[in-house]
Amino acid sequence: LKIAQKTHLILPSHRMMDAVLEQAKGAAKIGSTLKGIGPTYTDKTARHGLRVGDIFDPEFKNRYEKLKATHIKQFEAYQFDWKNHKIENLTFEEYEQKWMQAIEEIKKFDIIACEYFINNALNEGKKILAEGAQGTLLDIDFGSYPFVTSSNTTTAGVCTGL
């Protein structure tokens, strides 16, 4: 298994933020999966998300803590009881500890510059198969907004996803 170094990490605070935002919508909530995908994309487009390649940076933990602190300020602005809210039946602290353990496991994988890996394969005449699990109606731009996912699920999104 190879993992692209530019893959954005879904932080524990992204999972919590998903719950915060969904609760804030009240009766108008859209039925989020609460997996933290939307908040992760928010940080990606705001250019302060953390990526897989960042886990090797000696400053990773500090960068993580800084981003988490920003998220916690937002939880508190919504008056969300994040200290008692459970993620997969775990407190935030317990979930965060498991997440940090998972980060150590990820470090054992082959972390690659995917753009070079794909282009080298194409230059060698290899075929690339791109799999998509979402339909057009879930596309952030062309789908049945706001009941969509946070990414482009049409064939146009394939190139940015490779």
C-alpha positions as CSV (number, residue, x, y, z in Angstrom):
1,L,0.0,0.0,0.0
2,K,1.3,3.4,-0.9
3,I,-0.1,6.6,0.6
4,A,0.2,10.0,-1.1
5,Q,2.1,12.5,1.0
6,K,-0.4,15.2,0.1
7,T,-3.3,13.3,1.5
8,H,-5.1,15.5,4.1
9,L,-5.5,14.1,7.6
10,I,-8.9,14.0,9.2
11,L,-8.0,15.1,12.7
12,P,-10.1,14.2,15.8
13,S,-11.1,17.8,16.0
14,H,-12.5,17.6,12.5
15,R,-14.7,14.8,13.6
16,M,-15.9,16.9,16.5
17,M,-16.4,19.9,14.3
18,D,-18.6,17.9,12.1
19,A,-20.9,17.2,15.1
20,V,-20.7,20.8,16.2
21,L,-21.8,22.1,12.8
22,E,-24.5,19.5,12.4
23,Q,-26.0,20.2,15.8
24,A,-25.9,24.0,15.1
25,K,-28.2,23.4,12.1
26,G,-30.9,22.0,14.3
27,A,-33.9,20.8,12.3
28,A,-32.2,22.0,9.1
29,K,-29.3,19.5,9.5
30,I,-28.3,17.6,6.3
31,G,-27.5,14.2,7.8
32,S,-23.7,14.3,7.9
33,T,-21.8,11.1,8.3
34,L,-19.9,12.9,11.1
35,K,-16.6,11.5,9.8
36,G,-15.0,14.9,9.7
37,I,-14.7,15.1,5.9
38,G,-16.3,18.5,5.5
39,P,-14.2,20.2,8.2
40,T,-11.1,18.6,6.7
41,Y,-11.9,20.1,3.3
42,T,-12.5,23.4,5.0
43,D,-9.0,23.4,6.4
44,K,-7.6,22.2,3.1
45,T,-9.1,25.1,1.2
46,A,-8.2,27.5,3.9
47,R,-4.6,26.2,3.5
48,H,-3.9,25.3,7.1
49,G,-4.8,21.6,7.1
50,L,-2.3,18.8,7.9
51,R,-1.2,16.2,5.4
52,V,0.3,12.8,5.6
53,G,3.7,14.1,4.6
54,D,3.6,16.5,7.6
55,I,3.7,13.6,10.1
56,F,7.5,13.4,9.6
57,D,8.0,17.1,10.3
58,P,9.6,17.6,13.8
59,E,7.0,20.4,14.3
60,F,4.0,18.1,13.5
61,K,2.8,17.8,17.1
62,N,3.0,21.6,17.5
63,R,1.2,22.3,14.3
64,Y,-1.5,19.7,15.3
65,E,-1.9,21.4,18.7
66,K,-2.2,24.8,17.1
67,L,-4.9,23.7,14.7
68,K,-6.7,21.8,17.4
69,A,-6.8,24.9,19.6
70,T,-8.3,26.9,16.7
71,H,-11.0,24.2,16.4
72,I,-11.7,24.2,20.1
73,K,-12.3,27.9,20.1
74,Q,-14.9,27.3,17.4
75,F,-16.5,24.5,19.5
76,E,-16.8,26.9,22.4
77,A,-18.2,29.7,20.3
78,Y,-21.0,27.3,19.4
79,Q,-21.3,26.4,23.1
80,F,-20.8,22.8,22.3
81,D,-19.9,20.4,25.1
82,W,-17.0,18.9,23.3
83,K,-15.4,17.5,26.5
84,N,-18.3,15.2,27.0
85,H,-19.3,14.5,23.4
86,K,-18.2,11.0,22.3
87,I,-16.6,10.0,19.0
88,E,-17.1,6.2,18.5
89,N,-17.9,5.9,22.2
90,L,-14.7,7.6,23.2
91,T,-14.0,10.9,24.8
92,F,-12.1,13.4,22.7
93,E,-9.0,12.7,24.7
94,E,-9.3,8.9,24.3
95,Y,-10.1,9.2,20.6
96,E,-7.1,11.6,20.1
97,Q,-4.8,9.1,21.8
98,K,-5.9,6.3,19.5
99,W,-5.5,8.7,16.5
100,M,-1.9,9.5,17.5
101,Q,-1.2,5.8,17.7
102,A,-2.6,5.4,14.2
103,I,-0.3,8.2,13.0
104,E,2.7,6.1,14.2
105,E,1.3,3.1,12.2
106,I,0.9,5.3,9.1
107,K,4.6,6.2,9.3
108,K,5.4,2.5,8.5
109,F,3.7,2.7,5.1
110,D,5.3,3.7,1.8
111,I,4.5,7.5,1.7
112,I,5.0,8.7,-1.9
113,A,4.9,11.7,-4.1
114,C,1.8,10.4,-6.0
115,E,2.1,12.8,-8.9
116,Y,5.5,11.4,-9.8
117,F,4.4,7.8,-9.1
118,I,1.4,8.1,-11.5
119,N,3.4,9.9,-14.2
120,N,6.2,7.4,-14.1
121,A,3.7,4.6,-14.4
122,L,2.1,6.3,-17.4
123,N,5.5,6.9,-19.0
124,E,6.2,3.2,-18.6
125,G,3.0,2.5,-20.6
126,K,1.1,1.2,-17.6
127,K,-2.6,1.7,-17.2
128,I,-4.2,3.6,-14.4
129,L,-7.6,2.6,-13.0
130,A,-9.4,5.3,-11.0
131,E,-12.2,4.1,-8.8
132,G,-15.1,6.3,-7.7
133,A,-17.6,5.5,-5.0
134,Q,-19.9,8.5,-5.3
135,G,-22.4,9.5,-7.9
136,T,-22.8,12.8,-9.7
137,L,-25.6,13.9,-7.5
138,L,-23.2,13.9,-4.6
139,D,-20.7,16.2,-6.4
140,I,-20.0,19.4,-4.5
141,D,-20.4,21.5,-7.6
142,F,-22.9,19.5,-9.8
143,G,-24.8,17.6,-7.2
144,S,-28.0,18.2,-5.2
145,Y,-26.5,20.8,-3.0
146,P,-26.4,21.0,0.0
147,F,-27.0,17.3,0.2
148,V,-23.6,16.5,-1.3
149,T,-20.1,15.3,-0.3
150,S,-17.2,17.7,0.1
151,S,-15.4,16.8,-3.1
152,N,-15.8,16.4,-6.9
153,T,-17.2,13.0,-7.6
154,T,-17.7,13.3,-11.4
155,T,-15.0,12.2,-13.9
156,A,-13.7,15.8,-13.8
157,G,-12.6,15.1,-10.3
158,V,-10.5,12.1,-11.2
159,C,-7.4,14.1,-12.3
160,T,-7.2,16.1,-9.1
161,G,-7.7,12.9,-7.1
162,L,-4.8,11.0,-8.6
